[in-house]
Amino acid sequence: MVQGAAPNLVVIDLISENEALKFEVAGKMANAIIKLREKNGGCMPQDLNAQGFTPTEVADNWNAAHFLIAINDLTSWGKGDGKSKT
């Protein structure tokens, strides 16, 4: 990954039948969490409300967003200096 470039999350969902909505909220939330971690050093669920997510969206997608971040970290593991970018 180019230094300073935003990570790209690629998600494959084998359950949802709606192509347009597969992990849409969780993917956006994962990107917001990554940006908040870079800016503030961390991210709490309530921090996402200021980013436009409702409390219900946060409750429903918090774990899925972190799963996507973890998968992204695994796919980039071993590339570069071995340190997590999040």
N, C-alpha and C positions, 0 to 999 in steps of 0.2 A: 504494500500500500504506500502511496506517495505520502510523505510526511506532511501533516496539516490537512490531508484530504479527509472528508467525512466518510465513515464506514458505510458500506452498502449492505443491507440485509436482504437476502434472498430467501423467501419462505415458500415451502411446498406444503400445502394442506390437502390431505387425502380424504377429509371428511366433508367439508362444506361443498355444497353444490353451486353456490353463488360465486362465480369467478371474481367479480368486482369487489367482494367483501372479505375474501379470505385473509384473516389476520390483519385486516386493515387498521383497526384501532390499536391492536397490540404492536404492530410494526411502527406506527406513528409514535406510540408511547415509548417504545424502545429507543427510537431516535431522540426523543425529547429527554429521556433519562440520560443517555450518553452525553448530550450537550450540557445538561445541568451538572453532571459529574465533572465534566471538563472545566466548566465555569466556576462551580461552587465547591468542588471536591466531594460532592455527594448529592443524593436526591431522596427526599421523603415523599410518601404518597401525596400529601397535601400540596407539595410543590408543583404537582402536575395540574392542579386546578387553575393556577395562574397561566398555564400554558394552553388552556382551552378545553381540558378534559373535565367531564363531570365527575362528582364523587362516585356515581354508579359505574361509569366507565373505568375509573381507577380500580375500584374494588373487583370488577369483573375481569380486568386485563393485566393487573399488576404482575401476577405470576407468569403469564404468557409472555409479557414484555421482557422479563428477566431471563426467561428461557431463550428467547430469540437473541438476547445479548450474549448469553453463554455460548450458544451455537456459533454466533459470529466470532467470539473469541477463540473457539476451538478451530474454526476454519482458518484463522490467521495465526494460530499457534505454530511456532517454529519458523515463522517468517520474520526476519528482522532480529531484534535483540532478545526476543523471548518474553518481554514484559507485556502485560495486558495494556491495551490502549484505553480501557475504561476504568 
